Amino acid sequence: METYTERIFNFIDGHAERISKKEGTMYLEAVLETVRAWADGKIGPEAEKPSKEEVRKGLQLAMLKGMKESAQPNHQMTPDSIGLIAGYLADRLSGGKPYVTLFDPAIGTGNLLYTVMNFMDGRTAASGSEIDDLLIQLAAASAELLAQPVTLYHQDSLRPLMVDPADLVVTDLPVGYYPDDENAMNYNLRAEEGHSYSHHLFIEQSVRHLKKGGHGIFVVPANLFESEFATQLHTFLKGEAEILGVIALPEGLFKNRANAKSLLLLRKPDGRTGPKPEVLLAQAPDLKNANAVSAFFGKVDAWAEQNGYKKA
Ligand code: SAM
């Protein structure tokens, strides 16, 4: 039998295929038009009260299909398995707070942020910024459909941001060189010569937009601390943030080893003295392996309890 997720995907896909043929638009643009019409109540799938996760997953399948067709280098949605691990970590790092503000400076389609928001449903409000016009419109239409409170900014996130400091930054960083050398001059993590690493500047910008005592969950290249700018990054982090953990993500999620990613967990110091938290070093399992998943979440829970993070 068709699941609600499949039904939602088939509904979006059917509409989007028709629109893109009739109007000669890109499939991804037609997905946007479909999602907007659904959010406005003009059309809708035959699914009685689907859950927010079923809606998000249906949307995700349609957007993934569109991204495969348009093949733009920045159209990279964060895979679900990373989102679920990030959701679990975000929940634990929020230390049981009833209300948490989130920020994603590279929100893309919103898939990562909304996975986390659905995980902590009803306890979060978020801001997101993104440079790509189509992706931010998809993120806005999806937020409306998922009834997640999000304020969006269409801009270069490395330019000044109007975002209030957040409790938690959750983001999948754009990796590579930042082309605007002049703006990079505003960052400690700029390169002395030539282009700077965009992912390093994003870490610095994110830390600036965290409240004192706030946390960051970053999807970063697995070799983050092995690059030519690693020493500079270490020095910055020593002064501005505590490293709480590094979680290697399963290599199977990425096309090849060179593209492998990890999760970097940071905390912005708040002047509190006392013992430094232990650094959580772990390998995230393949989510299909139920025993390994429960052992992994058990390790995260044990670490969280030892370091004073209460459960929600
Ligand atoms: N988490 C997102 C999702 O689930 O769809 C995917 C994030 S993707 C890995 C990185 C995003 O950063 C891309 O959407 C890209 O357009 C955006 N980006 C790259 N440079 C940017 C900049 N300077 N300012 C704002 N966004 C930027």
Boltz pocket constraint, residues with backbone or C-beta under 6 A from the ligand:
constraints:
  - pocket:
      binder: B
      contacts: [[A, 74], [A, 75], [A, 76], [A, 77], [A, 78], [A, 105], [A, 106], [A, 107], [A, 108], [A, 109], [A, 110], [A, 111], [A, 112], [A, 113], [A, 129], [A, 130], [A, 131], [A, 132], [A, 135], [A, 155], [A, 156], [A, 157], [A, 158], [A, 171], [A, 172], [A, 173], [A, 174]]
      max_distance: 6.0
